[in-house]
Amino acid sequence: HTPDDPVERRAVAISYQVKVPADTRVQAKSGSGAITVHGVSGAVDLQTGSSAITVGQLGGGVAVKTGSGAVAIE
């Protein structure tokens, strides 16, 4: 159910956790939410508008882009 009040709609947060096989190619984009990817060997392509990107234990190529967030490699 979507709130009727516009102020309440702006305060809604959604979080996803997606599990994939280790050899999966991962492509993710977010406007303002953080992205974390660990433990895949496929290529990784990540983009955020204004949030952090964290990656670790990767076996393939990695491309990251963020408008104003930190990038952490673990």
Backbone bond lengths (Angstrom), bond angles and torsions (degrees), N, CA, C in turn:
res aa  C-N    CA-C-N  psi(-1)  N-CA   C-N-CA  omega(-1)  CA-C   N-CA-C  phi
1 H - - - 1.444 - - 1.522 108.92 -
2 T 1.328 116.66 125.98 1.456 122.48 178.62 1.527 109.22 -86.82
3 P 1.345 117.83 129.88 1.471 120.05 178.09 1.529 110.81 -60.89
4 D 1.331 117.01 145.17 1.464 122.27 178.08 1.527 111.89 -77.99
5 D 1.317 116.83 -32.58 1.467 122.10 -177.31 1.538 109.79 -75.38
6 P 1.356 117.95 124.37 1.470 120.43 -179.19 1.539 113.03 -59.76
7 V 1.309 117.92 -32.77 1.468 120.67 178.25 1.525 110.30 -65.22
8 E 1.311 117.10 -41.83 1.469 121.13 177.72 1.526 111.19 -65.81
9 R 1.328 117.92 -36.70 1.466 120.66 179.55 1.521 111.42 -64.27
10 R 1.329 118.45 -34.21 1.465 121.10 178.94 1.521 111.62 -70.99
11 A 1.300 118.26 -22.03 1.457 122.22 -176.53 1.529 112.81 -90.51
12 V 1.310 118.11 2.80 1.458 121.33 -178.32 1.525 109.93 -77.40
13 A 1.327 116.52 134.12 1.464 122.33 176.86 1.521 108.84 -124.30
14 I 1.314 115.06 140.94 1.457 120.55 178.49 1.521 107.78 -128.08
15 S 1.305 116.40 136.27 1.462 121.62 179.26 1.520 108.34 -127.43
16 Y 1.328 116.34 134.43 1.459 121.59 178.79 1.522 109.38 -120.62
17 Q 1.307 116.75 144.30 1.450 122.80 169.21 1.525 105.44 -124.63
18 V 1.328 115.55 119.00 1.457 121.04 -177.05 1.523 108.33 -116.56
19 K 1.316 117.15 125.40 1.459 122.03 177.41 1.524 108.36 -106.37
20 V 1.344 115.75 131.79 1.462 121.51 -177.81 1.529 109.14 -133.62
21 P 1.324 117.42 161.69 1.464 119.55 173.78 1.534 110.18 -60.27
22 A 1.316 116.54 151.62 1.470 121.66 -174.41 1.520 113.90 -58.42
23 D 1.334 118.92 -30.74 1.468 120.33 -177.06 1.531 113.63 -90.91
24 T 1.314 117.76 14.92 1.464 122.74 -179.11 1.520 111.66 -74.94
25 R 1.338 116.46 141.53 1.465 122.15 170.79 1.524 106.37 -82.18
26 V 1.326 117.44 132.53 1.464 121.18 -176.94 1.523 109.68 -115.87
27 Q 1.333 116.20 126.68 1.461 122.61 174.22 1.524 106.41 -129.43
28 A 1.344 117.07 122.72 1.466 120.29 -178.48 1.525 109.80 -141.13
29 K 1.339 115.57 141.11 1.463 122.29 177.19 1.516 108.37 -132.37
30 S 1.330 116.54 140.43 1.456 121.96 178.31 1.522 108.95 -141.78
31 G 1.329 116.28 139.82 1.458 119.95 177.03 1.514 112.58 -73.86
32 S 1.340 116.42 -45.21 1.463 118.87 -177.17 1.523 113.52 -146.01
33 G 1.311 117.92 15.57 1.463 120.42 178.91 1.514 111.07 -110.09
34 A 1.319 116.52 147.87 1.455 122.25 179.57 1.520 110.92 -69.25
35 I 1.334 115.78 151.88 1.462 122.51 176.63 1.525 107.85 -125.78
36 T 1.332 116.24 132.49 1.462 122.21 175.92 1.525 108.10 -129.68
37 V 1.338 116.38 130.57 1.461 121.37 178.21 1.523 108.44 -132.79
38 H 1.332 116.62 128.46 1.466 122.93 179.80 1.518 110.22 -137.31
39 G 1.321 115.70 144.60 1.455 121.40 166.37 1.504 118.09 73.26
40 V 1.337 118.44 31.38 1.457 119.82 174.44 1.527 109.49 -117.95
41 S 1.325 115.90 152.10 1.461 119.64 -179.88 1.524 112.24 -106.96
42 G 1.325 117.25 -9.23 1.457 121.01 176.12 1.522 110.68 -77.32
43 A 1.327 116.70 168.73 1.466 121.57 178.25 1.529 110.28 -61.64
44 V 1.330 115.62 146.55 1.462 121.67 -178.63 1.526 108.59 -125.78
45 D 1.334 117.10 127.87 1.460 123.59 179.42 1.526 107.39 -131.42
46 L 1.334 116.98 109.78 1.468 121.58 -172.83 1.522 110.72 -125.19
47 Q 1.347 116.08 143.33 1.467 120.32 179.38 1.519 109.83 -147.29
48 T 1.345 116.61 132.93 1.464 121.93 171.42 1.522 108.97 -129.02
49 G 1.316 115.16 153.43 1.459 119.71 176.42 1.510 111.88 -82.64
50 S 1.337 116.44 -41.76 1.463 118.85 -175.45 1.525 111.94 -153.55
51 S 1.316 117.17 46.56 1.453 119.04 178.87 1.519 110.21 -151.05
52 A 1.318 115.33 173.04 1.459 121.89 -174.68 1.519 112.78 -78.23
53 I 1.329 114.37 153.60 1.460 122.74 171.92 1.521 106.82 -124.62
54 T 1.336 116.45 128.78 1.462 121.75 177.82 1.517 108.13 -125.65
55 V 1.338 116.39 130.45 1.460 121.16 178.77 1.523 109.61 -132.47
56 G 1.332 116.22 153.26 1.455 120.58 176.66 1.512 111.66 -168.51
57 Q 1.298 116.40 156.21 1.457 123.73 177.47 1.527 111.58 53.78
58 L 1.334 115.51 50.23 1.454 120.73 -178.93 1.520 110.49 -105.36
59 G 1.338 116.76 148.03 1.450 120.40 -178.56 1.508 114.17 -115.49
60 G 1.323 117.97 -6.26 1.463 121.62 -177.80 1.513 111.38 -116.61
61 G 1.319 115.90 -170.84 1.451 121.52 177.80 1.514 111.24 -67.44
62 V 1.342 115.55 149.88 1.463 120.75 -177.21 1.529 109.29 -132.60
63 A 1.335 115.92 131.41 1.467 122.21 172.88 1.520 106.99 -129.12
64 V 1.336 117.28 127.06 1.464 121.06 177.57 1.520 109.63 -131.03
65 K 1.340 115.13 146.59 1.457 120.92 177.53 1.521 107.78 -147.43
66 T 1.335 116.65 130.43 1.453 120.79 176.16 1.516 109.35 -139.66
67 G 1.327 116.18 140.71 1.454 120.62 -179.82 1.521 112.63 -71.15
68 S 1.346 116.75 -41.46 1.464 118.94 -178.24 1.525 113.23 -151.54
69 G 1.299 118.43 20.54 1.460 120.68 -179.98 1.508 112.42 -106.19
70 A 1.307 115.58 163.42 1.468 121.87 178.31 1.516 110.19 -77.66
71 V 1.331 115.63 154.18 1.466 121.84 173.53 1.523 106.87 -119.33
72 A 1.333 116.99 125.75 1.463 121.85 179.72 1.517 108.77 -122.28
73 I 1.335 115.21 133.06 1.456 121.31 176.54 1.513 107.07 -115.36
74 E 1.347 115.88 119.72 1.458 120.40 -176.79 1.518 110.00 -105.54
